[in-house]
Amino acid sequence: MAGGNKQIVLKRQRDGVPAVDDFAVADGAMPQPGPGQLLVRNIYLSLDPFIRKAMRGDHHGYALLNPGDVIYGRNVARVVRSNHPDYAVGDVIVADTGWQQFAAIDGARAGDRIDQTLGPLSTSIGVLGMPGLTAWASVTHLIQPALGSTFVVSAAAGPVGAICGQLAKRAGARAVGIAGSAEKCQLVTRTYGFDACVNYKTNDWEEALKAACPDGIDGYHDNVGGAMLQAVGKQLNHYATVTLCGRPGDYFSSTFTPIQLGAFVGKRAKLKGLVVYDYQQDMPEYLRIAAPLVRDGKLKVKEDHVSGLENAPAHFVRLMKGDNVGKAIVAVGPEKV
């Protein structure tokens, strides 16, 4: 490739479930780092549902994505050239460097180096990264499940939901998951150790949830929003706590699904919005606790890998259709060269 920097760019903005044809492969120029900057080579790309909003032209904490722009994305990346005194060639960092092979970034905003002794590099964008910290913030700071309480989490087979349930179990709660297939529910109960899991794609899933939570629901981590949030709200106990974390069901359109708040008011429920960046200062404490659990197999994770940046669009479409099982990751390049 003449430019030397393979990229995935936005081809078109539109509503609806994304398609592979919404993306295009481009040959970008090799970035040249300026003073105080780093040239990094991306190794593992995190695929995240909120990127769907940016693809539609919505602002989601990033500048608007327009056709021809490189898709946003967080990567595990290795420094290949450094013009900043705090970073050396060979350092590995997590940075927002996009769906591309190489990027030049400001060293002052590059973030912390990865402690490579904590676990495999890919876990830095999964269980030992933002998804893990999100779960930690919800369980430890917002819901704080009590011994013997019932904790429910949607998208329970995903990277945030799976960790939420396991952390709630460690706090002594009964953990019940909601997932989108029998295969995912088996993963949630057999691998992640939840007490029960309900397949929301069955007609009687609300009755199944009620049977799995005979004493009602004390805490609910919501990764979905929309109709599911409404349905679970009917089964909350008085003074239950709900963490509002994601609304991927509403990422396909500019119109959000309305929520009737009557059930939440009647139950005197506490609804708490979660933005993980508010808890960034907790990352060292979270890693101190979580890394040994991951190493000892007491905090289990599953990663859904594909190799090759050109396969990122199809893998992202699978994610947005709910066909992934575990944290969606693209291996962009080798860990070492």
C-alpha positions in Angstrom: 0.0 0.0 0.0 1.5 3.3 -1.1 0.4 5.3 2.0 1.4 2.6 4.4 -1.4 3.2 6.9 -4.5 1.0 6.4 -7.7 2.8 7.7 -11.4 2.1 8.0 -13.4 5.2 7.2 -17.0 6.1 7.2 -18.6 5.7 3.8 -22.2 6.9 4.6 -24.4 8.1 7.4 -27.8 6.6 7.9 -30.2 5.2 10.4 -30.8 1.6 11.1 -28.6 -1.4 11.9 -25.1 -0.7 10.4 -24.0 -2.7 7.4 -20.5 -3.5 6.1 -21.2 -1.2 3.2 -21.3 1.8 5.6 -17.5 1.5 5.8 -14.6 1.6 3.3 -11.0 0.6 3.5 -8.6 3.5 2.8 -4.9 3.9 2.3 -3.9 6.7 4.6 -0.6 8.5 4.8 1.9 7.4 7.4 1.6 9.9 10.3 4.6 12.0 11.1 4.8 12.8 14.9 5.5 16.4 15.7 7.2 17.9 18.8 5.8 16.3 22.0 4.0 13.6 20.0 4.2 9.8 19.6 3.9 7.6 16.6 2.1 4.4 17.7 1.2 1.1 16.0 -2.2 -0.2 16.9 -2.3 -3.8 18.2 -5.8 -4.5 19.5 -8.8 -2.4 18.6 -11.8 -2.3 20.9 -15.2 -2.3 19.2 -17.8 -0.4 21.2 -21.6 0.1 20.6 -21.5 3.9 21.2 -19.5 4.3 18.0 -22.8 3.7 16.2 -24.1 7.1 17.3 -21.0 8.9 16.0 -21.5 7.1 12.6 -25.0 8.6 12.4 -23.6 12.1 12.9 -24.5 12.2 16.6 -22.2 13.8 19.1 -21.1 11.3 21.7 -18.2 13.0 23.4 -16.3 13.0 20.1 -16.2 15.4 17.2 -18.9 14.5 14.6 -18.0 11.7 12.2 -18.5 12.6 8.6 -18.1 10.5 5.4 -14.4 9.9 4.8 -13.4 10.2 8.4 -11.5 7.4 10.2 -13.8 5.6 12.6 -13.2 6.4 16.2 -11.8 3.6 18.4 -9.7 2.8 21.4 -6.6 0.7 20.9 -3.8 -1.1 22.7 -0.9 0.5 20.9 2.9 0.3 20.9 5.1 3.4 20.7 7.3 3.1 17.6 8.7 6.7 17.7 8.7 9.1 20.6 9.2 12.9 20.7 8.0 13.0 24.3 10.3 12.5 27.4 7.8 10.4 29.3 7.5 7.7 26.6 10.1 5.4 25.1 10.0 3.2 21.9 8.4 -0.1 22.9 6.1 1.3 25.6 2.5 0.0 25.3 -0.4 2.3 26.0 -4.2 2.4 25.6 -5.2 5.4 23.5 -8.1 6.7 21.3 -6.3 6.2 18.0 -9.1 5.0 15.7 -9.6 2.2 13.2 -6.2 2.4 11.5 -2.8 0.8 11.8 -0.8 3.9 12.9 -1.5 7.2 14.6 0.3 10.2 15.8 -0.9 11.4 19.2 0.1 14.1 21.7 2.3 12.6 24.5 0.7 14.8 27.1 -2.7 13.1 26.5 -1.5 9.6 25.6 -2.5 8.1 29.0 -0.7 5.7 31.2 1.6 2.9 30.0 0.2 -0.6 30.4 1.6 -2.8 33.2 2.3 -5.8 31.0 2.6 -8.1 34.1 -1.1 -7.7 35.0 -2.4 -9.8 32.1 -2.6 -10.3 28.4 -2.4 -7.0 26.5 -6.0 -7.4 25.1 -7.4 -7.3 28.7 -6.4 -3.7 28.9 -9.4 -2.8 26.7 -11.6 -5.4 28.4 -11.7 -6.8 31.9 -8.7 -4.7 33.0 -9.8 -1.6 31.0 -12.8 0.6 30.6 -15.4 -2.2 30.6 -14.1 -3.6 33.9 -13.9 -0.1 35.5 -17.5 0.6 34.3 -18.7 -2.6 36.1 -16.6 -1.7 39.2 -18.1 1.8 39.3 -21.7 0.5 39.0 -21.4 -2.3 41.6 -19.0 -0.6 44.1 -20.1 3.0 44.0 -23.7 3.2 42.6 -25.6 0.0 43.5 -23.6 -1.4 46.3 -25.5 -4.7 46.5 -26.1 -6.0 50.1 -25.6 -9.5 51.2 -28.5 -11.6 50.1 -29.9 -9.0 47.8 -30.9 -9.6 44.1 -28.8 -8.0 41.5 -29.9 -8.1 37.8 -27.8 -7.0 34.8 -28.8 -6.9 31.1 -26.4 -7.7 28.3 -25.0 -10.1 30.9 -22.7 -12.0 28.4 -21.1 -8.7 27.4 -17.8 -7.3 28.8 -19.5 -4.9 31.3 -22.4 -7.1 32.3 -20.4 -10.2 32.9 -18.1 -8.4 35.3 -21.0 -6.6 37.0 -22.6 -10.0 37.9 -19.4 -11.5 39.1 -18.5 -8.5 41.3 -22.1 -8.6 42.7 -21.7 -12.3 43.5 -18.4 -11.5 45.3 -20.4 -9.0 47.4 -22.8 -11.7 48.4 -25.7 -10.9 46.1 -27.8 -13.2 44.0 -26.8 -12.4 40.4 -29.3 -12.8 37.6 -28.4 -12.0 34.0 -30.5 -11.1 30.9 -28.9 -12.2 27.6 -30.0 -12.7 24.0 -29.6 -16.5 23.4 -29.5 -19.9 25.1 -25.8 -20.0 24.3 -25.1 -16.7 26.0 -27.2 -17.7 29.1 -25.2 -20.9 29.4 -22.0 -18.8 29.4 -23.4 -16.5 32.0 -24.3 -19.3 34.4 -21.7 -22.0 33.7 -18.7 -19.8 33.1 -19.4 -16.5 34.9 -21.2 -18.2 37.8 -24.5 -16.2 37.8 -27.3 -17.8 39.8 -29.7 -17.6 36.8 -30.0 -16.1 33.3 -33.0 -15.2 31.2 -33.1 -15.2 27.4 -35.0 -12.1 26.5 -35.7 -13.3 23.0 -38.2 -15.8 24.3 -41.9 -14.8 24.5 -42.2 -15.4 28.3 -38.9 -13.8 29.3 -40.6 -11.4 31.8 -42.2 -14.3 33.6 -38.9 -16.1 33.5 -37.2 -13.1 35.1 -39.9 -13.0 37.8 -39.3 -16.7 38.5 -35.5 -16.1 38.7 -36.1 -13.2 41.1 -38.7 -14.6 43.6 -37.9 -11.9 46.1 -37.9 -9.1 43.6 -35.0 -7.0 42.3 -32.9 -4.8 44.6 -30.3 -3.6 42.1 -30.4 -3.4 38.3 -27.5 -2.5 36.0 -29.1 -1.5 32.7 -26.9 -1.8 29.6 -29.8 -1.7 27.1 -32.4 0.9 27.9 -35.7 1.1 26.0 -38.4 -1.5 26.4 -36.1 -3.7 28.6 -35.5 -1.0 31.1 -39.3 -0.5 31.2 -40.0 -4.2 31.7 -37.4 -4.7 34.5 -38.7 -1.6 36.2 -42.0 -3.3 36.9 -40.2 -6.0 39.0 -38.1 -3.7 41.2 -38.5 -3.8 44.9 -39.2 -0.6 46.8 -36.1 1.7 47.1 -34.2 -0.4 44.4 -31.2 1.2 42.7 -30.8 1.3 38.9 -27.6 2.2 37.0 -28.3 3.6 33.6 -25.2 2.7 31.5 -26.1 2.1 27.9 -28.9 2.4 25.3 -27.6 0.5 22.2 -31.2 -0.2 21.2 -31.6 3.5 20.5 -28.4 3.9 18.7 -30.0 3.1 15.3 -32.3 6.1 15.1 -32.4 9.7 16.2 -35.6 9.0 18.1 -35.1 7.5 21.6 -37.6 5.0 23.0 -39.7 6.8 25.6 -39.7 5.6 29.2 -42.7 5.7 31.4 -41.4 6.7 34.9 -44.5 5.7 36.9 -43.2 2.3 37.9 -39.9 3.8 39.1 -41.6 6.5 41.0 -44.0 4.1 42.6 -41.2 1.9 43.7 -39.2 5.0 45.0 -36.4 3.7 42.9 -33.1 5.5 42.6 -32.0 6.0 38.9 -28.3 6.8 38.6 -26.5 7.6 35.4 -23.1 6.2 34.9 -20.3 7.8 32.9 -17.1 5.8 33.4 -14.8 8.8 33.0 -16.0 10.0 36.4 -14.3 7.1 38.0 -10.9 7.1 36.1 -9.2 7.9 39.4 -10.3 4.5 40.7 -8.5 2.5 38.0 -5.4 1.8 40.1 -7.6 0.5 43.0 -9.7 -1.6 40.5 -6.6 -3.1 38.9 -5.1 -3.9 42.3 -8.2 -6.0 43.1 -9.2 -7.3 39.7 -5.8 -8.3 38.2 -5.1 -11.1 40.7 -8.7 -12.3 40.3 -8.3 -12.5 36.6 -4.9 -14.2 36.9 -6.3 -16.8 39.4 -9.4 -17.5 37.3 -11.7 -16.0 39.8 -12.9 -13.2 37.5 -13.6 -14.8 34.2 -13.8 -13.2 30.8 -14.4 -14.1 27.2 -13.0 -12.2 24.2 -14.5 -12.3 20.7 -11.5 -11.8 18.4 -11.1 -11.4 14.7 -7.8 -10.7 12.9 -7.2 -8.0 10.4 -8.3 -4.4 10.3 -10.3 -5.0 7.1 -12.6 -7.4 9.2 -13.5 -4.7 11.7 -16.7 -3.6 9.9 -18.2 -7.1 9.8 -17.2 -7.7 13.4 -18.8 -4.4 14.4 -22.0 -5.3 12.6 -22.1 -8.6 14.5 -21.7 -6.6 17.7 -24.6 -4.3 16.9 -26.8 -7.2 16.0 -26.0 -8.9 19.3 -24.3 -11.9 17.7 -21.0 -11.4 19.5 -20.2 -13.5 22.6 -17.8 -11.6 24.8 -15.7 -8.4 24.3 -15.4 -7.6 20.6 -11.8 -7.0 19.7 -9.9 -6.8 16.4 -6.3 -7.8 16.2 -4.8 -5.1 14.1 -1.2 -6.2 14.2 1.3 -8.3 16.1 2.1 -7.6 19.7 5.8 -7.4 18.9 7.7 -7.0 15.6 
